[in-house]
Amino acid sequence: MMTIRYKISNHLFLSVFSLLMLYPVIWWIGASLKKTEELRLPTIWPSIPMWENYSNGWNFSADYSFAHFFGNTLLMELGNVTGGVLTAAIVAYGFGRLQFKLRGFWFSILLLTMMLPGQVTVVPQYILFNKLGWVDSYIPLVLPHFFGGGAFFIFLLVQFIRGIPRDLDEAAKIDGSSVYGIFFRIILPLIKPALVTVAIFTFIWSWDDFFAQVLYISSIDKFTVGLALRMFIDQFDIQWGQLLAMSFVSIMPSVIIFLFAQKYFVEGIATTGLKG
């Protein structure tokens, strides 16, 4: 009897807590369907839903629709995710499996870069990219992902690779596999959950990196979704309903990717660093 009461109370608590967590999202959806004047009212759902906020927001400009900005952002994300996952896996394989001089020292230096505030490198990076003529392009946003993908991701993959038995490497060497063969045929398939985790984090973090996008991109034709949302605020008469509608649409790619890859994401987080 006590067990049943405990389960009921536990489920009630979790249900109430879930509603509290979902309340901002519910308000967000309701506000995206309101008129600007109605946003001042303390109501969650509008009296008359303005579904045209989504269509008008999607085609808010005579020259561009949000499909254009989504295309720009997804193209940038394709490079970020591809470069981040591939190069982070390669560097992590070197630290996790290969033997070379000062390996521990260089790995410590890598970890120390995680403690370096990003604001410290903003000015030197901008000066470098500006001298190379890459400002107002996607290169400053994409290229850094092809140089290891980030210290955090390398550390995550190194911990995962160290949990893979070295006997598999030795067996592959006996069969004639080279270092590259071991990496592509043994290591990569076994670290798939961790790679999915890196891909999700890379996608979400770079998708939400408004500061870097506004720093390096100035042409409207190259705007990402985040910069396009700012265009609503730059208008004299801000259409808050359309702004909220498009901001809600802008999070959908991250939510969809997370839902489809949730199995591998949870597995990668749960097992990283716990083996070995």
Secondary structure, DSSP 4 states (H G I P E B T S, - for coil): -HHHHHHHHHHHHHHHHHHHHHHHHHHHHHHHTS-TGGGGSS-SS-SS--THHHHHHHT-SSS--HHHHHHHHHHHHHHHHHHHHHHHHHHHHHHHH---TTHHHHHHHHHHGGGS-HHHHHHHHHHHHHHTT-TTSSHHHHGGGGTTS-HHHHHHHHHHHHTS-THHHHHHHHTT--HHHHIIIIIHHHTHHHHHHHHHHHHHHHHT-HHHHHHH---GGG--HHHHHHHHHHSSS--HHHHHHHHHHHTHHHHHHHHHTHHHHHHHHHHTTT--
